[in-house]
Amino acid sequence: MDNPFKKIGQPPKEVPEDLKKKVMGDIAAFKLFMETASLFSVNYAEAAESFFKKKNHNK
């Protein structure tokens, strides 16, 4: 019995340009979403702490 997974991608074929553009656009959109979510969730505590933290001014 042959392994059907070994036949995937054989022979190598070029991906259509419109499909490449769609995939890269989807990746860019997801990256933007991740960075925006990170801005408002992960770094929120640090940003709030630095905003309310009193600065020591020695003059």
Backbone bond lengths (Angstrom), bond angles and torsions (degrees), N, CA, C in turn:
res aa  C-N    CA-C-N  psi(-1)  N-CA   C-N-CA  omega(-1)  CA-C   N-CA-C  phi
1 M - - - 1.445 - - 1.530 108.94 -
2 D 1.325 115.54 126.66 1.470 121.78 -179.95 1.528 110.95 -79.87
3 N 1.313 114.74 147.71 1.462 121.06 176.40 1.528 107.98 -82.84
4 P 1.332 118.94 112.95 1.472 120.61 -177.22 1.526 112.81 -67.56
5 F 1.331 118.66 -21.89 1.456 120.63 -179.41 1.525 112.28 -72.19
6 K 1.299 117.63 -22.44 1.463 120.28 177.38 1.517 111.42 -72.13
7 K 1.323 117.75 -18.17 1.460 122.09 -179.98 1.526 112.29 -84.54
8 I 1.338 117.48 -14.25 1.464 120.69 -179.12 1.521 109.39 -66.88
9 G 1.308 116.26 129.36 1.460 121.52 177.32 1.508 114.44 77.91
10 Q 1.304 117.77 14.26 1.466 120.84 179.77 1.512 109.82 -115.73
11 P 1.240 120.91 123.32 1.467 128.86 -9.73 1.529 109.89 -74.50
12 P 1.345 117.00 156.04 1.469 120.06 179.67 1.529 110.78 -59.77
13 K 1.337 115.77 137.23 1.461 121.29 179.66 1.522 109.04 -125.68
14 E 1.312 115.88 150.89 1.458 121.61 177.63 1.526 109.29 -76.17
15 V 1.333 116.13 137.08 1.458 121.75 179.20 1.525 108.55 -80.83
16 P 1.334 117.72 140.02 1.470 119.88 178.43 1.537 111.79 -59.39
17 E 1.318 116.12 143.99 1.458 122.34 -175.66 1.529 112.32 -61.17
18 D 1.331 117.70 -39.05 1.464 119.98 -179.29 1.535 111.33 -66.11
19 L 1.317 116.96 -33.65 1.465 120.63 176.84 1.529 110.92 -68.95
20 K 1.341 116.59 -39.93 1.463 120.89 176.66 1.521 110.37 -59.90
21 K 1.346 117.03 -45.09 1.462 121.32 -179.07 1.525 110.85 -63.30
22 K 1.328 117.04 -40.95 1.457 120.74 -179.57 1.530 110.53 -64.87
23 V 1.327 117.02 -45.65 1.464 120.90 -179.54 1.528 110.58 -63.61
24 M 1.327 117.47 -45.20 1.460 120.22 -179.85 1.522 111.16 -65.81
25 G 1.329 118.23 -35.62 1.458 121.69 176.00 1.515 111.48 -65.35
26 D 1.333 116.58 -41.62 1.466 120.64 177.66 1.531 111.21 -64.19
27 I 1.316 116.93 -39.57 1.462 121.14 178.57 1.529 110.35 -65.44
28 A 1.327 116.92 -42.35 1.463 120.87 178.80 1.524 110.75 -63.53
29 A 1.323 117.44 -41.43 1.462 120.95 178.93 1.524 110.77 -64.78
30 F 1.315 117.13 -42.39 1.459 120.72 178.93 1.524 111.08 -64.92
31 K 1.331 116.73 -40.09 1.464 120.65 178.52 1.528 110.32 -63.25
32 L 1.332 117.08 -41.83 1.456 120.99 177.28 1.525 110.35 -61.96
33 F 1.322 117.50 -43.19 1.461 121.79 178.21 1.525 111.01 -61.57
34 M 1.323 117.17 -43.80 1.467 121.15 179.80 1.527 111.11 -63.17
35 E 1.331 117.09 -43.86 1.460 120.43 -179.28 1.525 110.97 -66.83
36 T 1.329 117.17 -37.80 1.462 120.78 177.84 1.526 110.49 -67.03
37 A 1.314 116.98 -43.39 1.464 120.42 178.21 1.516 110.45 -63.55
38 S 1.312 117.62 -39.31 1.458 121.72 178.54 1.521 110.77 -63.71
39 L 1.309 116.29 -38.09 1.456 120.86 -179.65 1.523 111.29 -61.64
40 F 1.331 117.27 -40.02 1.452 120.83 -175.17 1.530 114.13 -95.30
41 S 1.314 118.56 -10.76 1.466 118.49 -177.96 1.519 112.32 -116.53
42 V 1.288 118.44 -60.41 1.457 121.84 -173.36 1.522 111.49 -67.70
43 N 1.306 116.98 -43.85 1.460 120.62 -175.10 1.522 112.80 -91.91
44 Y 1.324 118.30 3.08 1.462 121.38 -176.12 1.521 111.52 -62.61
45 A 1.314 117.41 -46.31 1.467 120.82 -178.31 1.520 110.74 -63.07
46 E 1.305 117.30 -43.69 1.462 120.54 -179.77 1.524 111.09 -65.45
47 A 1.325 117.23 -40.52 1.461 120.93 179.24 1.526 110.81 -66.55
48 A 1.328 117.08 -41.87 1.459 120.44 178.89 1.525 110.61 -65.13
49 E 1.309 117.34 -41.07 1.464 121.54 179.55 1.523 110.87 -63.02
50 S 1.316 116.99 -45.18 1.460 119.27 -179.10 1.530 111.33 -69.80
51 F 1.316 117.67 -27.70 1.461 121.17 179.25 1.522 111.04 -70.74
52 F 1.339 116.53 -42.00 1.453 120.79 -176.17 1.532 113.64 -90.64
53 K 1.305 116.77 -8.98 1.456 120.51 -178.46 1.530 109.46 -70.79
54 K 1.313 115.42 134.47 1.468 119.77 178.63 1.511 108.81 -78.99
55 K 1.305 115.01 136.89 1.451 119.39 178.47 1.535 108.67 -94.91
56 N 1.304 115.42 142.32 1.444 122.09 -178.60 1.522 108.09 -92.66
57 H 1.331 116.67 111.16 1.458 120.81 179.43 1.536 108.53 -108.13
58 N 1.287 116.53 110.43 1.468 122.10 177.03 1.501 108.66 -104.56
59 K 1.323 115.47 111.22 1.471 119.28 179.22 1.496 110.47 -115.89
